[in-house]
């Protein structure tokens, strides 16, 4: 079995379409299918791209057929990274919600401070002073 056939097995295992594979490693459209159909050889430049983009794929297995298809040590690292990224996103959303809550609370505090200052102004107003009438249309 040739490396191109092993790559095909991996893509089927991961449910990755040939087009998505070609696009991800920047191959021209149809290159992979043509190589697979003709059981062509895969160049080192393409193998390097495959290794860079599909890190869990055991390259020794791709080249020789020895070992497991999935490199367990890399697979575990990928799973941990994905879990970390998910937790980061969740915590980031929580942080954004808390920041919005703080902004709303600051607005409420400012409003309450204005109300308090108006009450203080009314309390400190001399008794013989004319009360402030805001309902009169012609104040001047």
DRENPA-3360 file (N, C-alpha, C; in nm, 2 decimals, always signed):
BEGIN
1 = XXXXXXXX = +0.08/-0.12/+0.00/+0.00/+0.00/+0.00/+0.09/+0.12/+0.00 ~ +0.05/+0.22/-0.08/+0.13/+0.34/-0.10/+0.08/+0.45/+0.00 ~ +0.17/+0.55/+0.03/+0.13/+0.66/+0.12/+0.00/+0.73/+0.08 ~ -0.02/+0.75/-0.05/-0.14/+0.82/-0.09/-0.27/+0.74/-0.05 ~ -0.26/+0.61/-0.05/-0.37/+0.52/-0.01/-0.39/+0.53/+0.14 ~ -0.28/+0.54/+0.22/-0.30/+0.55/+0.36/-0.36/+0.69/+0.40 ~ -0.32/+0.79/+0.33/-0.38/+0.92/+0.35/-0.53/+0.91/+0.32 ~ -0.56/+0.84/+0.22/-0.70/+0.82/+0.18/-0.78/+0.75/+0.30;
9 = XXXXXXXX = -0.71/+0.65/+0.36/-0.78/+0.58/+0.47/-0.80/+0.68/+0.59 ~ -0.70/+0.76/+0.61/-0.71/+0.86/+0.72/-0.83/+0.96/+0.69 ~ -0.84/+1.01/+0.57/-0.94/+1.10/+0.54/-1.08/+1.04/+0.55 ~ -1.09/+0.91/+0.51/-1.22/+0.84/+0.53/-1.25/+0.82/+0.68 ~ -1.15/+0.79/+0.75/-1.16/+0.77/+0.90/-1.21/+0.90/+0.97 ~ -1.16/+1.01/+0.92/-1.20/+1.14/+0.99/-1.31/+1.21/+0.91 ~ -1.37/+1.15/+0.81/-1.48/+1.20/+0.73/-1.44/+1.34/+0.67 ~ -1.32/+1.34/+0.61/-1.27/+1.47/+0.55/-1.28/+1.45/+0.40;
17 = XXXXXXXX = -1.35/+1.54/+0.33/-1.37/+1.53/+0.19/-1.23/+1.56/+0.12 ~ -1.22/+1.50/+0.00/-1.09/+1.53/-0.08/-1.08/+1.68/-0.10 ~ -1.19/+1.75/-0.13/-1.18/+1.89/-0.16/-1.13/+1.97/-0.04 ~ -1.19/+1.93/+0.08/-1.15/+2.00/+0.20/-1.00/+1.97/+0.23 ~ -0.96/+1.85/+0.21/-0.82/+1.81/+0.23/-0.73/+1.90/+0.13 ~ -0.76/+1.90/+0.01/-0.68/+1.98/-0.09/-0.68/+2.13/-0.05 ~ -0.79/+2.18/-0.01/-0.80/+2.32/+0.03/-0.71/+2.35/+0.15 ~ -0.72/+2.26/+0.25/-0.65/+2.28/+0.37/-0.49/+2.28/+0.36;
25 = XXXXXXXX = -0.44/+2.19/+0.27/-0.30/+2.19/+0.25/-0.25/+2.26/+0.13 ~ -0.35/+2.33/+0.07/-0.32/+2.42/-0.05/-0.27/+2.34/-0.17 ~ -0.35/+2.24/-0.21/-0.32/+2.16/-0.33/-0.42/+2.21/-0.44 ~ -0.38/+2.19/-0.56/-0.48/+2.23/-0.67/-0.59/+2.14/-0.67 ~ -0.71/+2.18/-0.72/-0.83/+2.10/-0.72/-0.80/+1.98/-0.80 ~ -0.84/+1.86/-0.75/-0.83/+1.74/-0.82/-0.69/+1.67/-0.81 ~ -0.59/+1.74/-0.75/-0.46/+1.68/-0.74/-0.46/+1.55/-0.66 ~ -0.52/+1.55/-0.55/-0.53/+1.44/-0.46/-0.60/+1.32/-0.53;
33 = XXXXXXXX = -0.72/+1.35/-0.59/-0.79/+1.24/-0.65/-0.71/+1.18/-0.77 ~ -0.64/+1.26/-0.84/-0.56/+1.21/-0.95/-0.45/+1.12/-0.90 ~ -0.38/+1.17/-0.80/-0.27/+1.09/-0.74/-0.33/+0.95/-0.68 ~ -0.44/+0.96/-0.62/-0.50/+0.84/-0.56/-0.54/+0.74/-0.67 ~ -0.61/+0.80/-0.78/-0.65/+0.71/-0.89/-0.54/+0.64/-0.96 ~ -0.43/+0.71/-0.98/-0.31/+0.66/-1.04/-0.21/+0.59/-0.95 ~ -0.25/+0.59/-0.82/-0.16/+0.54/-0.71/-0.02/+0.60/-0.73 ~ -0.02/+0.73/-0.74/+0.10/+0.81/-0.76/+0.18/+0.82/-0.63;
41 = XXXXXXXX = +0.29/+0.87/-0.64/+0.37/+0.90/-0.52/+0.35/+1.04/-0.47 ~ +0.37/+1.05/-0.34/+0.35/+1.18/-0.28/+0.48/+1.24/-0.24 ~ +0.50/+1.36/-0.29/+0.63/+1.43/-0.26/+0.65/+1.47/-0.12 ~ +0.78/+1.50/-0.09/+0.81/+1.54/+0.05/+0.74/+1.67/+0.09 ~ +0.73/+1.76/-0.01/+0.66/+1.89/+0.03/+0.52/+1.87/+0.07 ~ +0.45/+1.78/+0.00/+0.31/+1.75/+0.04/+0.30/+1.67/+0.17 ~ +0.39/+1.58/+0.19/+0.40/+1.51/+0.32/+0.42/+1.61/+0.44 ~ +0.50/+1.71/+0.41/+0.53/+1.81/+0.52/+0.40/+1.89/+0.55;
49 = XXXXXXXX = +0.33/+1.92/+0.44/+0.20/+2.00/+0.46/+0.10/+1.91/+0.54 ~ +0.10/+1.78/+0.50/+0.00/+1.69/+0.57/+0.04/+1.68/+0.71 ~ +0.17/+1.67/+0.74/+0.21/+1.66/+0.88/+0.18/+1.79/+0.96 ~ +0.20/+1.91/+0.90/+0.17/+2.03/+0.96/+0.02/+2.05/+0.99 ~ -0.06/+2.01/+0.91/-0.21/+2.03/+0.92/-0.28/+1.92/+0.99 ~ -0.23/+1.80/+0.98/-0.29/+1.68/+1.05/-0.19/+1.62/+1.14 ~ -0.17/+1.69/+1.25/-0.06/+1.65/+1.35/-0.09/+1.52/+1.42 ~ -0.21/+1.48/+1.43/-0.24/+1.35/+1.49/-0.21/+1.23/+1.40;
57 = XXXXXXXX = -0.20/+1.26/+1.27/-0.17/+1.15/+1.18/-0.02/+1.10/+1.19 ~ +0.00/+0.98/+1.22/+0.13/+0.92/+1.24/+0.20/+0.91/+1.10 ~ +0.30/+0.99/+1.08/+0.37/+1.00/+0.95/+0.45/+0.87/+0.93 ~ +0.50/+0.80/+1.03/+0.57/+0.67/+1.01/+0.47/+0.57/+0.95 ~ +0.34/+0.57/+1.00/+0.24/+0.49/+0.94/+0.21/+0.53/+0.80 ~ +0.20/+0.66/+0.77/+0.17/+0.70/+0.63/+0.28/+0.65/+0.54 ~ +0.41/+0.66/+0.58/+0.52/+0.62/+0.49/+0.54/+0.47/+0.48 ~ +0.53/+0.40/+0.59/+0.57/+0.26/+0.59/+0.45/+0.16/+0.63;
65 = XXXXXXXX = +0.35/+0.21/+0.69/+0.24/+0.13/+0.73/+0.26/+0.07/+0.87 ~ +0.37/+0.10/+0.93/+0.40/+0.05/+1.06/+0.34/+0.14/+1.17 ~ +0.30/+0.07/+1.28/+0.24/+0.15/+1.39/+0.10/+0.18/+1.37 ~ +0.05/+0.27/+1.45/-0.10/+0.31/+1.44/-0.12/+0.43/+1.35 ~ -0.23/+0.44/+1.29/-0.27/+0.55/+1.21/-0.26/+0.68/+1.29 ~ -0.32/+0.68/+1.41/-0.32/+0.80/+1.49/-0.21/+0.79/+1.59 ~ -0.13/+0.90/+1.60/-0.03/+0.92/+1.70/-0.09/+0.96/+1.83 ~ -0.10/+0.87/+1.92/-0.18/+0.89/+2.05/-0.13/+1.00/+2.13;
73 = XXXXXXXX = +0.00/+1.02/+2.13/+0.06/+1.13/+2.21/+0.01/+1.27/+2.15 ~ +0.01/+1.28/+2.02/-0.03/+1.41/+1.96/-0.18/+1.42/+1.97 ~ -0.25/+1.31/+1.96/-0.40/+1.31/+1.97/-0.44/+1.36/+2.10 ~ -0.38/+1.32/+2.21/-0.41/+1.36/+2.34/-0.38/+1.51/+2.36 ~ -0.27/+1.55/+2.30/-0.24/+1.70/+2.31/-0.34/+1.78/+2.24 ~ -0.39/+1.73/+2.12/-0.49/+1.81/+2.05/-0.62/+1.82/+2.13 ~ -0.66/+1.71/+2.19/-0.78/+1.70/+2.27/-0.77/+1.80/+2.38 ~ -0.65/+1.80/+2.45/-0.63/+1.90/+2.56/-0.64/+2.04/+2.51;
81 = XXXXXXXX = -0.58/+2.07/+2.40/-0.58/+2.20/+2.34/-0.72/+2.25/+2.31 ~ -0.80/+2.15/+2.25/-0.94/+2.19/+2.21/-1.02/+2.21/+2.34 ~ -1.00/+2.13/+2.44/-1.07/+2.15/+2.57/-1.04/+2.29/+2.63 ~ -0.91/+2.32/+2.63/-0.86/+2.45/+2.68/-0.93/+2.56/+2.60 ~ -0.93/+2.55/+2.47/-0.99/+2.66/+2.39/-1.13/+2.67/+2.42 ~ -1.20/+2.56/+2.43/-1.35/+2.57/+2.47/-1.37/+2.64/+2.60 ~ -1.29/+2.60/+2.70/-1.30/+2.66/+2.83/-1.27/+2.81/+2.83 ~ -1.17/+2.84/+2.75/-1.13/+2.98/+2.73/-1.25/+3.06/+2.67;
89 = XXXXXXXX = -1.31/+3.01/+2.57/-1.42/+3.08/+2.51/-1.54/+3.10/+2.61 ~ -1.57/+2.99/+2.68/-1.68/+3.00/+2.78/-1.65/+3.11/+2.89 ~ -1.53/+3.11/+2.94/-1.49/+3.21/+3.04/-1.48/+3.35/+2.98 ~ -1.44/+3.36/+2.86/-1.44/+3.49/+2.79/-1.58/+3.55/+2.78 ~ -1.68/+3.46/+2.75/-1.82/+3.50/+2.74/-1.87/+3.55/+2.88 ~ -1.83/+3.47/+2.98/-1.87/+3.51/+3.11/-1.81/+3.65/+3.15 ~ -1.69/+3.67/+3.12/-1.62/+3.79/+3.15/-1.69/+3.91/+3.08 ~ -1.73/+3.89/+2.95/-1.80/+4.00/+2.88/-1.93/+4.03/+2.94;
97 = XXXXXXXX = -2.00/+3.93/+2.98/-2.13/+3.95/+3.05/-2.11/+4.02/+3.18 ~ -2.01/+3.99/+3.26/-1.98/+4.06/+3.38/-1.94/+4.21/+3.35 ~ -1.87/+4.23/+3.25/-1.83/+4.37/+3.22/-1.96/+4.45/+3.18 ~ -2.05/+4.39/+3.11/-2.17/+4.46/+3.08/-2.25/+4.49/+3.20 ~ -2.26/+4.39/+3.30/-2.33/+4.41/+3.42/-2.26/+4.53/+3.50 ~ -2.13/+4.54/+3.50/-2.06/+4.64/+3.57/-2.10/+4.78/+3.51 ~ -2.10/+4.78/+3.38/-2.14/+4.91/+3.31/-2.28/+4.95/+3.35 ~ -2.37/+4.86/+3.36/-2.51/+4.89/+3.39/-2.52/+4.93/+3.54;
105 = XXXXXXXX = -2.44/+4.87/+3.63/-2.44/+4.91/+3.77/-2.38/+5.05/+3.78 ~ -2.28/+5.08/+3.71/-2.22/+5.21/+3.71/-2.32/+5.32/+3.67 ~ -2.40/+5.29/+3.57/-2.50/+5.38/+3.53/-2.61/+5.40/+3.64 ~ -2.65/+5.29/+3.70/-2.74/+5.30/+3.81/-2.69/+5.39/+3.92 ~ -2.56/+5.37/+3.96/-2.50/+5.44/+4.06/-2.49/+5.59/+4.03 ~ -2.46/+5.63/+3.91/-2.46/+5.77/+3.87/-2.60/+5.83/+3.88 ~ -2.70/+5.75/+3.84/-2.84/+5.80/+3.85/-2.88/+5.83/+3.99 ~ -2.84/+5.74/+4.08/-2.87/+5.75/+4.22/-2.80/+5.87/+4.28;
113 = XXXXXXXX = -2.67/+5.89/+4.24/-2.60/+6.00/+4.29/-2.66/+6.13/+4.25 ~ -2.72/+6.14/+4.13/-2.79/+6.26/+4.08/-2.91/+6.28/+4.17 ~ -2.99/+6.18/+4.19/-3.11/+6.19/+4.28/-3.07/+6.24/+4.42 ~ -2.97/+6.18/+4.48/-2.92/+6.22/+4.61/-2.88/+6.37/+4.61 ~ -2.81/+6.41/+4.51/-2.77/+6.55/+4.50/-2.89/+6.65/+4.49 ~ -2.99/+6.60/+4.41/-3.11/+6.68/+4.40/-3.18/+6.69/+4.54 ~ -3.19/+6.58/+4.61/-3.25/+6.58/+4.74/-3.18/+6.67/+4.84 ~ -3.04/+6.67/+4.83/-2.96/+6.75/+4.92/-2.98/+6.90/+4.88;
121 = XXXXXXXX = -2.99/+6.93/+4.75/-3.02/+7.07/+4.71/-3.15/+7.12/+4.77 ~ -3.26/+7.03/+4.76/-3.39/+7.07/+4.81/-3.38/+7.08/+4.96 ~ -3.31/+7.00/+5.03/-3.30/+7.01/+5.18/-3.23/+7.13/+5.22 ~ -3.12/+7.17/+5.15/-3.04/+7.28/+5.19/-3.10/+7.42/+5.14 ~ -3.20/+7.42/+5.07/-3.26/+7.54/+5.01/-3.33/+7.62/+5.13 ~ -3.30/+7.75/+5.14/-3.36/+7.83/+5.25/-3.52/+7.82/+5.24 ~ -3.58/+7.83/+5.36/-3.72/+7.81/+5.36/-3.80/+7.92/+5.29 ~ -3.75/+8.05/+5.29/-3.82/+8.16/+5.23/-3.79/+8.17/+5.08;
129 = XXXXXXXX = -3.70/+8.08/+5.02/-3.67/+8.09/+4.88/-3.78/+8.03/+4.80 ~ -3.79/+8.07/+4.68/-3.90/+8.02/+4.59/-3.86/+7.88/+4.55 ~ -3.95/+7.79/+4.56/-3.92/+7.65/+4.52/-3.90/+7.65/+4.37 ~ -3.82/+7.56/+4.33/-3.78/+7.54/+4.19/-3.90/+7.47/+4.12 ~ -3.96/+7.54/+4.02/-4.07/+7.49/+3.95/-4.03/+7.45/+3.81 ~ -4.02/+7.33/+3.78/-3.98/+7.29/+3.65/-4.10/+7.27/+3.55 ~ -4.22/+7.28/+3.60/-4.33/+7.25/+3.52/-4.38/+7.38/+3.45 ~ -4.33/+7.50/+3.48/-4.37/+7.62/+3.42/-4.31/+7.64/+3.29;
137 = XXXX = -4.39/+7.66/+3.18/-4.33/+7.67/+3.05/-4.25/+7.80/+3.03 ~ -4.28/+7.91/+3.09/-4.21/+8.03/+3.07/-4.14/+8.07/+3.20 ~ -4.02/+8.02/+3.22/-3.94/+8.04/+3.34/-3.87/+8.18/+3.34 ~ -3.85/+8.24/+3.22/-3.79/+8.37/+3.22/-3.88/+8.48/+3.17;
% end
